[in-house]
Amino acid sequence: MDLEDPRYAYMFGFLQADGHLASGTGNKGRLSVEINVRDIAILREFQQLTPYNSSITERVRSTNYAERHHSAVWTLCDREARAKVNDLGLPYGRKSKRITPPRVEFSRRDYLRGIVDADGSIGYTGQGLPFVSLTTASAAVGAYLCRYAKAVTGTARRIGRNTRDGVYNVVYTKEAAVQLAAHLYYPNCLSLARKSTAAASLASWERPAAMRVRPPGRRWKPWEDRTLLNSEGTTAAAAELGRSEASCSVRLWRLRTGQVRRPEDLPPNP
């Protein structure tokens, strides 16, 4: 499995996000992917790409989300094939928090497209804004998408775990979403047909004339935090720092409640 080949890079990203590698007694085990039957075509692509015997089956069962869920399952049991994907970074058993981008050379945008196809969403919000999002339990994968997308779009994102379920939600909207979707879903790339169609639909979006462009965020510096903490109030601090009073109020609350580190708690500059 050469991950510099765009097809295998995509496939590996998809397997990391939606696949399951199980071990059995002795040398037994299996690699499987179960997805909605509407996406069965991608499993057939995987089957053709894999030089080992594998099978695709369908089943209908009741789940927490639907009384009748029709799914397709691709299963591969070959020991050598399982060893290869495991060596590349697909762990056995529960792996959602443990997956990381490959440590070998790989086609980056194709790998990320596989991740987004499996665990992401593309489309328009209820307000008609284009978006590309990823939900992942892996800090490494979430951070990698942020770094890569910043290089492509110039838009920075900082990830943080959702307090409700402990996952990361990375979302790009407007121009950043349009640029990222066009970059990941290039013509004739291997992908879920419905995601590719959704990505193509974003290209027609144009910012309404009345929608202002929000300037990039301005990071708080330690000296600004010290000024804010020592100030008589947020109004005076806002005037001195050239920031809005609302911004100063939120930052002060975060400093006092431990949401962010106080300047005296930060390590000294080297």
C-alpha positions as CSV (number, residue, x, y, z in Angstrom):
1,M,0.0,0.0,0.0
2,D,1.9,3.0,-1.3
3,L,0.5,6.1,0.4
4,E,2.1,8.3,-2.1
5,D,-0.4,6.9,-4.6
6,P,-3.5,9.2,-4.2
7,R,-5.9,6.3,-4.3
8,Y,-4.2,4.4,-1.4
9,A,-3.7,7.6,0.6
10,Y,-7.5,8.3,0.4
11,M,-8.3,4.7,1.2
12,F,-6.0,4.7,4.2
13,G,-7.6,7.9,5.6
14,F,-11.0,6.4,5.2
15,L,-10.0,3.2,6.9
16,Q,-8.5,5.1,9.8
17,A,-11.7,7.0,10.3
18,D,-14.4,4.4,9.5
19,G,-12.6,1.1,9.5
20,H,-12.1,-1.5,12.3
21,L,-9.1,-3.8,12.7
22,A,-10.0,-6.8,14.9
23,S,-7.7,-9.5,16.1
24,G,-8.8,-13.1,16.9
25,T,-7.3,-16.2,18.3
26,G,-4.0,-17.4,16.7
27,N,-3.5,-15.5,13.4
28,K,-7.1,-14.8,12.9
29,G,-8.5,-11.4,12.5
30,R,-10.3,-9.1,10.1
31,L,-10.3,-5.6,8.6
32,S,-13.8,-4.3,8.0
33,V,-15.7,-1.1,7.0
34,E,-19.4,-0.8,7.5
35,I,-21.1,2.2,5.9
36,N,-24.6,3.1,4.6
37,V,-25.5,1.1,1.6
38,R,-25.9,4.3,-0.5
39,D,-22.1,4.5,-0.4
40,I,-21.4,0.9,-1.4
41,A,-19.6,2.0,-4.6
42,I,-16.6,3.2,-2.5
43,L,-16.3,-0.3,-1.0
44,R,-16.2,-1.8,-4.5
45,E,-13.3,0.6,-5.3
46,F,-11.4,-0.6,-2.2
47,Q,-12.0,-4.2,-3.2
48,Q,-10.5,-3.5,-6.6
49,L,-7.5,-1.7,-5.1
50,T,-6.7,-4.5,-2.7
51,P,-4.7,-7.5,-4.1
52,Y,-6.2,-9.9,-1.6
53,N,-9.5,-11.8,-1.4
54,S,-12.2,-9.7,0.3
55,S,-16.0,-9.7,0.4
56,I,-18.8,-7.1,0.4
57,T,-22.1,-8.0,2.1
58,E,-25.2,-6.1,3.1
59,R,-27.4,-6.2,6.2
60,V,-30.4,-4.5,7.6
61,R,-30.7,-4.0,11.4
62,S,-32.1,-1.7,14.0
63,T,-29.8,1.0,15.5
64,N,-30.0,3.8,17.9
65,Y,-30.7,6.2,15.0
66,A,-33.1,4.2,12.8
67,E,-35.3,1.1,13.2
68,R,-34.2,-0.1,9.8
69,H,-30.6,0.7,8.8
70,H,-29.4,-0.8,5.6
71,S,-25.6,-1.0,5.5
72,A,-22.8,-2.5,3.4
73,V,-19.8,-4.2,4.9
74,W,-16.4,-4.8,3.3
75,T,-14.3,-7.5,5.0
76,L,-10.7,-8.5,4.5
77,C,-9.1,-11.3,6.6
78,D,-5.7,-11.8,5.0
79,R,-3.0,-11.7,7.6
80,E,-0.4,-9.9,5.4
81,A,-2.9,-7.2,4.5
82,R,-3.8,-6.6,8.1
83,A,-0.2,-6.4,9.1
84,K,0.4,-3.7,6.4
85,V,-2.4,-1.4,7.5
86,N,-1.5,-1.9,11.1
87,D,2.2,-0.9,10.4
88,L,1.0,2.2,8.6
89,G,-1.0,3.4,11.6
90,L,-4.4,1.6,11.8
91,P,-4.5,0.2,15.4
92,Y,-6.3,-2.9,16.5
93,G,-9.4,-2.4,18.5
94,R,-10.7,0.9,19.6
95,K,-8.7,3.5,17.8
96,S,-10.6,6.8,17.4
97,K,-8.3,8.6,19.8
98,R,-5.2,6.8,18.8
99,I,-5.0,7.4,15.0
100,T,-2.4,9.8,13.7
101,P,-1.4,10.9,10.2
102,P,1.0,8.4,8.6
103,R,4.7,8.6,9.5
104,V,5.8,7.7,6.0
105,E,5.5,9.9,2.9
106,F,1.9,10.2,1.8
107,S,-0.4,12.2,-0.5
108,R,-1.7,14.7,2.0
109,R,-4.8,16.1,0.4
110,D,-6.0,12.6,-0.6
111,Y,-5.5,11.3,2.9
112,L,-7.4,14.2,4.4
113,R,-10.2,13.7,1.8
114,G,-10.5,10.1,3.0
115,I,-10.8,11.4,6.6
116,V,-13.4,14.0,5.7
117,D,-15.4,11.6,3.6
118,A,-15.6,9.2,6.5
119,D,-16.0,11.6,9.5
120,G,-16.7,15.0,8.0
121,S,-19.5,17.0,6.4
122,I,-19.7,19.3,3.4
123,G,-22.6,21.5,2.4
124,Y,-24.5,24.7,3.3
125,T,-25.6,25.8,6.7
126,G,-29.2,26.8,7.5
127,Q,-28.2,30.4,6.8
128,G,-26.9,29.4,3.3
129,L,-23.2,29.5,4.1
130,P,-20.8,26.9,2.7
131,F,-19.0,24.8,5.2
132,V,-16.5,21.9,5.5
133,S,-16.3,20.2,8.9
134,L,-14.6,17.3,10.6
135,T,-15.6,15.6,13.8
136,T,-12.8,13.5,15.3
137,A,-11.7,12.1,18.6
138,S,-8.0,12.2,17.5
139,A,-6.1,15.3,18.6
140,A,-3.4,14.5,16.0
141,V,-5.7,14.3,13.1
142,G,-7.6,17.4,14.1
143,A,-4.4,19.4,14.5
144,Y,-3.1,18.1,11.2
145,L,-6.2,19.3,9.3
146,C,-5.9,22.7,11.0
147,R,-2.2,23.1,9.9
148,Y,-2.9,21.8,6.4
149,A,-6.1,23.9,5.9
150,K,-4.2,27.1,7.1
151,A,-1.6,26.5,4.4
152,V,-4.3,26.1,1.8
153,T,-6.8,28.8,2.8
154,G,-4.9,31.1,5.2
155,T,-7.6,30.5,7.8
156,A,-6.4,29.5,11.3
157,R,-8.3,27.2,13.6
158,R,-7.5,26.1,17.1
159,I,-8.9,22.8,18.2
160,G,-10.4,22.0,21.6
161,R,-12.4,19.0,22.8
162,N,-16.1,19.3,23.0
163,T,-17.0,19.1,26.8
164,R,-20.1,17.0,26.1
165,D,-18.6,14.1,24.2
166,G,-14.9,14.7,24.2
167,V,-14.4,15.1,20.4
168,Y,-13.0,17.8,18.3
169,N,-15.2,19.8,15.9
170,V,-13.2,21.6,13.2
171,V,-15.3,23.8,11.0
172,Y,-14.5,26.0,8.0
173,T,-17.1,28.4,6.4
174,K,-17.5,30.9,3.6
175,E,-14.4,31.4,1.4
176,A,-12.2,29.1,3.5
177,A,-14.8,26.3,3.0
178,V,-15.0,26.9,-0.8
179,Q,-11.2,26.9,-1.1
180,L,-10.7,23.8,1.0
181,A,-13.4,21.8,-0.7
182,A,-12.0,22.7,-4.2
183,H,-8.5,21.7,-3.1
184,L,-9.5,18.3,-1.5
185,Y,-12.1,17.3,-4.1
186,Y,-10.3,17.8,-7.4
187,P,-11.7,16.4,-10.7
188,N,-11.9,12.6,-11.0
189,C,-10.5,12.0,-7.5
190,L,-11.5,8.9,-5.5
191,S,-14.3,9.9,-3.1
192,L,-17.8,9.4,-2.0
193,A,-20.0,10.5,-4.9
194,R,-22.4,12.5,-2.7
195,K,-19.5,14.3,-0.9
196,S,-17.9,15.1,-4.3
197,T,-21.2,16.6,-5.5
198,A,-21.6,18.6,-2.3
199,A,-18.0,19.9,-2.6
200,A,-18.6,21.0,-6.3
201,S,-21.8,22.8,-5.2
202,L,-19.8,25.2,-3.0
203,A,-17.9,26.6,-5.9
204,S,-20.9,28.7,-6.9
205,W,-21.1,30.6,-3.6
206,E,-20.2,34.3,-3.6
207,R,-20.1,36.5,-0.6
208,P,-23.2,38.9,-0.5
209,A,-22.2,42.5,-1.0
210,A,-23.7,43.4,2.4
211,M,-21.7,40.7,4.3
212,R,-18.6,42.3,5.7
213,V,-15.3,40.4,5.8
214,R,-14.3,39.8,9.4
215,P,-10.7,40.7,10.1
216,P,-8.3,38.0,11.4
217,G,-8.3,37.4,15.1
218,R,-5.6,39.3,17.2
219,R,-3.8,37.1,19.7
220,W,-3.5,38.3,23.3
221,K,0.1,38.9,24.4
222,P,1.4,38.5,28.0
223,W,2.0,42.2,28.4
224,E,-1.6,42.9,27.3
225,D,-2.9,40.4,29.9
226,R,-0.8,42.2,32.6
227,T,-2.2,45.5,31.5
228,L,-5.7,44.2,31.7
229,L,-5.3,42.6,35.1
230,N,-3.7,45.8,36.5
231,S,-6.2,48.1,34.9
232,E,-9.0,49.9,36.9
233,G,-11.6,48.5,34.6
234,T,-12.3,47.1,31.1
235,T,-13.2,50.6,29.7
236,A,-9.8,52.0,30.6
237,A,-8.0,48.8,29.4
238,A,-9.8,48.8,26.1
239,A,-8.7,52.4,25.4
240,E,-5.1,51.6,26.4
241,L,-4.9,48.4,24.4
242,G,-6.8,49.5,21.3
243,R,-9.4,46.6,21.8
244,S,-13.1,46.6,22.3
245,E,-14.5,46.6,25.8
246,A,-16.4,43.3,25.1
247,S,-13.1,41.7,24.1
248,C,-11.4,42.9,27.3
249,S,-14.3,41.7,29.4
250,V,-14.2,38.2,28.0
251,R,-10.5,38.0,28.3
252,L,-10.5,39.2,31.9
253,W,-13.2,36.6,32.8
254,R,-11.1,33.9,31.2
255,L,-8.0,35.0,33.1
256,R,-9.8,35.1,36.4
257,T,-11.5,31.8,36.0
258,G,-8.5,29.9,34.8
259,Q,-9.7,29.4,31.2
260,V,-6.4,30.8,30.0
261,R,-3.1,31.0,31.8
262,R,-2.1,34.2,33.6
263,P,1.1,35.8,32.3
264,E,3.0,35.0,35.5
265,D,2.2,31.3,34.9
266,L,3.7,31.2,31.4
267,P,7.2,29.8,30.9
268,P,9.9,32.5,30.3
269,N,10.9,33.2,26.7
270,P,14.1,31.3,25.7
